[in-house]
Amino acid sequence: MTQKSNLPRIPDSVDSERLQAMQFVAKMKESAERCGVGFIGGFIDPNGEKFVMTNLDDQDDINRFMPESLQ
């Protein structure tokens, strides 16, 4: 029997530039958490796909502080 993982599935063929950008956003989020501040960060890659990370729990806060370009 196979146990389902709660971890996100990451494709094997992620573009290395996209992966580096994702790692950079993750490091910024970790820094914000160490300082005890809220964080919303992300990017839009050249083909229009969005990547966003946040440490905010309240959806209203996320909606209020999320840049329109990342919504």
C-alpha positions as CSV (number, residue, x, y, z in Angstrom):
1,M,0.0,0.0,0.0
2,T,1.4,3.4,-1.0
3,Q,1.0,6.3,1.5
4,K,0.0,9.7,-0.1
5,S,2.4,12.5,0.7
6,N,1.3,15.9,1.8
7,L,4.3,17.4,0.1
8,P,3.7,19.3,-3.2
9,R,4.7,17.5,-6.4
10,I,7.6,19.1,-8.1
11,P,8.2,18.2,-11.7
12,D,11.5,16.7,-12.7
13,S,11.9,19.2,-15.5
14,V,11.7,22.5,-13.6
15,D,13.6,25.2,-15.5
16,S,16.8,25.9,-13.5
17,E,16.2,29.7,-13.6
18,R,12.7,29.2,-12.3
19,L,13.9,26.9,-9.5
20,Q,16.6,29.5,-8.5
21,A,13.9,32.2,-8.4
22,M,11.7,29.9,-6.2
23,Q,14.6,29.3,-3.9
24,F,15.3,33.0,-3.6
25,V,11.6,33.7,-2.7
26,A,11.8,30.9,-0.1
27,K,14.9,32.4,1.5
28,M,13.2,35.8,1.7
29,K,10.3,34.2,3.4
30,E,12.6,32.4,5.9
31,S,14.3,35.7,6.7
32,A,11.0,37.4,7.3
33,E,9.9,34.6,9.6
34,R,13.2,34.9,11.6
35,C,12.5,38.6,12.0
36,G,8.9,38.0,13.0
37,V,7.4,40.0,10.1
38,G,4.7,39.1,7.5
39,F,5.8,38.2,4.1
40,I,4.2,38.0,0.6
41,G,6.6,37.5,-2.3
42,G,6.7,36.0,-5.7
43,F,7.3,36.4,-9.4
44,I,5.8,36.0,-12.8
45,D,8.0,34.0,-15.2
46,P,8.3,34.9,-18.9
47,N,5.5,32.5,-19.9
48,G,3.1,34.2,-17.4
49,E,3.1,31.5,-14.7
50,K,2.9,33.0,-11.2
51,F,4.7,31.8,-8.1
52,V,3.8,33.2,-4.7
53,M,4.8,32.4,-1.1
54,T,3.5,33.9,2.1
55,N,3.7,33.4,5.9
56,L,0.4,35.1,6.5
57,D,-2.5,33.0,7.7
58,D,-5.4,35.4,7.3
59,Q,-6.8,35.3,3.8
60,D,-8.1,38.9,4.2
61,D,-4.5,40.1,5.0
62,I,-3.2,38.2,2.0
63,N,-5.8,39.8,-0.3
64,R,-5.1,43.2,1.2
65,F,-1.3,43.1,0.9
66,M,-0.9,41.0,-2.3
67,P,0.3,43.1,-5.2
68,E,-2.3,43.2,-8.0
69,S,0.2,41.7,-10.5
70,L,0.4,38.5,-8.4
71,Q,-3.3,38.1,-7.7
